[in-house]
Amino acid sequence: MVSYLASHTDRPILVLEPGLYSHDDDESRFLDVLDHGLLSTSSDGYVQAKAVGGGSAINGMLLTGDEPEHLHGLSRMATADDIGPVGQSLLDQGGRFSRMWWNGGRWNPGRALRHLIEERRVTMLPRSATEVLNLNGRVAGVDCTDEPLSAATVVLCAGALATPAILLNSDIADLTNSIGIGLQNHPTLTATFSHQYAESFFDAAVVKEWTTENKGLMLNIGYERVSASDVNHGMLTVSLMNPVSRGRVTVNAAGEPIADFGYLTDESDVRNMVHGVKDLMRLLKEGSFSSDTDSIRIEGTPVSQLENLSFDGLGKWVKANVHGVSHASSSCADVVDLLGRVKGLENCWIADASVLPTVPSCTPAAPVTMEALRIARNIGESLS
């Protein structure tokens, strides 16, 4: 988004970004990077990156979908040299190597922004916008904790939680009933197990995709360790990639976003996740993930207990234990027009995951960057 606008307009560009720079471009083991204090957890349990460039600057950046054409050369397919025993076990059970954004380890969008700043094409302030300043249907700038900043055009890229919070804190009465509605994420369950850790080039490089009898698109990801500090356990996750259930974003008294993802409010999602956990148990039983079967837990529950539950019993357990990943999206899809412009505000745009109509059925980094580029082009045309 910023790179395109900096290259296609001579307008001054100010980026408000409270996050820290990640200097770990060449650290391929992304769980080490996550241990460097670049994550924050909201009161509702949602984990986000507090880094310049967002989660893309610090996470593993698996691409389960296609590589965006405009980022050709910034990804590659994993190989046998990149994986450890967990990845190999998932391969043996029908998994495949994943494509990864890579630049000596990971692709760091924060570095691209730094180059633009060094070239004086972009200015950055370490601040967060709290609201947009609406003057009779035209945005005059943003407020940053009672410090107003003027702007001829405002582009919100704060993510599917913070962007609707900024709008909800603003004086945009006509849009209030649409802001925050439709929030989605990928419902996920995680299995852990003890194993002998073997250092791999990437912590997660193998995935498995399959479809339930109810047309649920499921994704398994194998992780070589639980965290940078726990190398004695591996992980295997299952996520529903095309959920129907939706929630919403609201704000608390302090104006901070509160996310209610509404996981599994639709019964079809419950059924798909039950099939997901049943298949997860099968993979763990038939695969060579761990020689210590007593150590295998799914969301802390021994597999031996889950195996004795009926389908309906598993459904109740899934509802009580499901969680999400950092793939929030779709909370402002009804707030913008087809160009990405906030309805009723001629100079305010949104270009992040919040405008996607549904959560992507693949890992979302590529769809989000493609949508941001499309909207950036629309903004560029409006400014020319």
N, C-alpha and C positions, 0 to 999 in steps of 0.2 A: 504494500500500500504506500508507505512513505517513499520507498525507492522509486516507484513509478511516478508519483506526484513530483518528486524532486527532479526527475528527468524530463517531465513533460509540462512543467509550468515554471514561470519565473516568480511566482508568488512566494513570499517568505513563509516558512513552515515552522511552527512551534509544536514540539512533542511534549506532552505532559506524561511523565513516567516515574513513578515513585520507587520502582524496583531497582535491585542492584545488578551490576554486570556479573555475568558468569564468565570466569576466565579459564574455564575447563574445556575449551573446544577439543583438545586432543585426548581427553579422558574418555575412552570408549565405554568403560564400565559405569553406566549412568547412575547406578545405585550409590556409587561413591559420591557423585555430584549432588544427589539428593540429600546427602548427609552433611552438606556444607552450609546449612542454614538458609536455603533459598526456597523453602516451602512455608506456607501458612495454612492453618486450618481454621475455618470459620466456626461460629457457634453451632451451626447445623451439621458440622462434620465434613464439609466439602473441602478438599485439599487443592490449593492453587499454588502456582509458582509466583514468587515475588522477585522476578528477575526481568531485566530488559529483554524483550522478545518473548516473554511469557513462558509457558511450559515447553515450547519448542526449543528454548535455549538450554534446557537442562535434562529433558527426559530421553528415553531410548529411541524415540522417533521411528517406531515400526510403521511401515507403509503397507497395510494389507490391501489397499486399492492400487490404482495405477499412479505412476509418477506424473505429476503435472508437467506439461510440455515446456512451460516457461522456466522450469527448474531442472531441466535435463542436465545430467552430469553431476547433480548433487545427491544422487542416491545410487545404491548398488545392491545386488542380491547378496545375502549372507551365504557363507560356504561352510563346509565341514570344519574348517580351521577356526571358525568364529564361535563354535558352540561347545558346551560341556555335556555331562551325562543327562541332564534334564531335557535339553534340546534334542539329544540323540534318542531318548526314550519316546518323545513325542513324534519324532520322525518315524520311528519304528511302528507307531500306532496310526500312521496315515497322515502325519503332519507334513508341512512343507517349509522350506526356508522363506523368511520374510525379506522384503525389500526394506532398506534403511536409508534415511537421510544421513549423509556422512560427509565429514570434512576432517579427516584425521581422527575420526571417532563419531562426531555428531555434527549436524549442521546447526550453527548458532546464529539466528536472525539478529541477535543483539549486536553481533560484530558488524553486520551490514549497516545497521543504524550508526554505529560508532564511526564508520568510514564517512558516512554522509555528514556527520557532525564535524569530523576533522577537516573535511573539504568545505566546511562552512555553507553547506547547502541546507542544513537543518540545524535548529537550535533545540536543546532539550532542557526542561526544568524538572527537578525531582519532586513533583507534586501530583496530587490526584484531583481531578475535577469532581465536584460534589453535585453540581447542577448546571444546566444550560440556562442562559439568561434570555428569556423570551420577551421580545418587545413587539406586541401586536402582530404575531405570526412570523416574525423574523428573529433569528438568533443573533444576539449582539456579542456573544462570547460565552465564557464559562466562569463559574465561581469555584474557587479553590479554598475552602474553609474561610469564607468571608474575605477572600482576596480576589476581586473580579479581574478577569483578563479579557480584553477585547479581541474579537476575531471576526473577519468577514465571512468565513466558512468554518464550520465545526464538524469534525468527523469523529464519531465515537467508536473506539476499538477496545473497550475495556473488558469485553467478554460477556458471556451469557448471564452472569449474575450482576456484575457491576454496572453494565450499560443500562439495563432496565432500572436499577436503583437510582442512577443519575437522573433518568427521565422522571421517575416517580417523585424525586425530590424537587423537580422543576415545576413551573407554573404552566402545565400543558393539559388543562382540564379535558379538552376534547379527546385526548388519547388515553386517559387514565384507565378506561375499561379494557384496553388492549395491551397495555404495557405489562410485561411479565407473564402473560398468559401463554401456555403451550410448552413450557419448559420440559425438556427431555434429557435423558442420559442413558447410558448402557447399563442395565441391571447386571450385576456380577456376583459370582460366588467364588471363593478362593479356598483351595486345598493346600495344606502344608504337610511336609513329611521330612523325616531325617534322611540325610544321604551324605555321601562322601563328596565334598566340594572339590571340583577340578576347575581351576581358573580358566575362563573362556574370554574371548576377545570382546564379546557382547554379553550382557547379562540376560538378554532375551532376544532370540533370533529365529525361533521356530514357532509357527502357528498352525492351527488346524481349523478348517471351516467345514461346517456341515449344516444340514437343514432338518428340522424336526418334521414329524408327520403333519403338524399344524402350520407348516411353512415358516417356522421361526428360523431366522438366520443366526447360527451360533458360531462363536469364536472361542477357541482355546488358545492360551498363550502359556508357554513354559518359561519359568524364571529359574536361573541357576542358583539363586540364593534369595532369602527373604529381605535382607537389607545389607548395608555395608558392614554392619557389626555382627550379623548372624549369617555365617557361612555354612552352618551345620544343617540348615533346612532349605529345601527348595520349595517352589510354588507352582501350582497349575491352576489357572483360572478358566472359568467359562462365563461368557457374556452373551446376552441377547442383543443382537445388533439391529433389529428392526422392531423395537417395542411400539406398542400402541398407546400405552399409558402416558399421561401428561400431567404436569403440575404447574406451579407458578412461582414467580419471584415477588416477594413483598419487601417492605423495609420496616425496620424497628424504629423506636422513638428517636434513635440517634441517626436515622437515615441510612443505616447499613443494610445490605441485602440479606434477606432470609430466604433460603431455597426450600421449597417443598416439591420434590421431584415426583411425588405421586407414584412411586415404584409399584408395579404390579396391581394397580387399581383396576385394570382390565383383566378379566379372567383368562383370556387367551395368553397373556404374558405369564400368568401363573403356570399354566399348563406347559408352556415352552420352557420355563425355568425348571420345572420338575423333570422334564425330559433332559434338560441340561445337567442337572445334578446326578441323575441316574447314569447318564453317559460318563460323567466325571468319575463316578465310582467304578464304572467298568474299565476306564482307562487306567486308573490307579491299581486295579486288581490284575489286569492282564499285562500291563506294562512293567518295565523295570525301573520305575521311579525310585523305589525305596525297598531295601531288604527288610526293613523293620515295619511290618504292617501295623503294629500297635501304635506307631507314631503318626499314622495318617489321620489328619483331622480336616474337616470341611467347616470353615467358620467356627473352629474350636470344638466341633462335635465329632467324636470318634465315628469312623465310617461304619463300624459294627452296629452302632445304634441306628444309623440312618437306613441300613439295609433291612431292618425289621419293620420299617414304617410302610403303611399303605400309600397309594398314590395321593389320596386326600390328606393323609398325615404328612407326607412330604410337602404338599402344597402349603399347609399351615407353617411348617418349619421354614420353607423358602421365604414366605412372606415376612417371617420374624427375623430372618438373617440376611436377606439380600442387601447389598450396598451398591454404590455406583463407583465409577472411575471419574477421572478429570476430563470428561467429555461433554460438559453441559452445553446445550444448544437450544435454539428455537424459541427463546423467550420474547423476541421482538418481531417475529415473522409478520404479524398483522399490523405492526407499527409503521412499516416502510412501504413505499411503492415499489414497482418492479425495478427501478433504477437504484434502489437502496436509500432513497431520500425519505426522511421522516415526514409522514403525511401532515400537511398543514404548515410545515416549516420549510421554506424554499431553500435555505442554506444550511441545513443540518442533515447529516448522513450517518448511517451506521454501516460498518464494514467489519463485522466479526461473526462468531458462531451464532450469535443471538438471532440473526436474520435468516438462518437456514430454515426451510419449512419443516423439516424433521431432522432428528439426529442422523448423521450419515451411517450407512450400513457397513462402513469400514472405519478404520481409525481416522479421526476427523481432520488431521493437520492438512492433508492435501486438499480436500474439499473446501476448507476454510480459506486457504491461500488462493485458490482459484476464484472463489466468490469475492474475496477482497480485491483481487486484481480486476475483476469485472467491474466492481463498483468504483475502483480508482479510475478506471477509464471513463466511466460516466461522469465522475467528478471533474476529471481533466477536461472533458468536452464542455462541461457547464462553465468552466472558468476561462475557456479560450475565447 
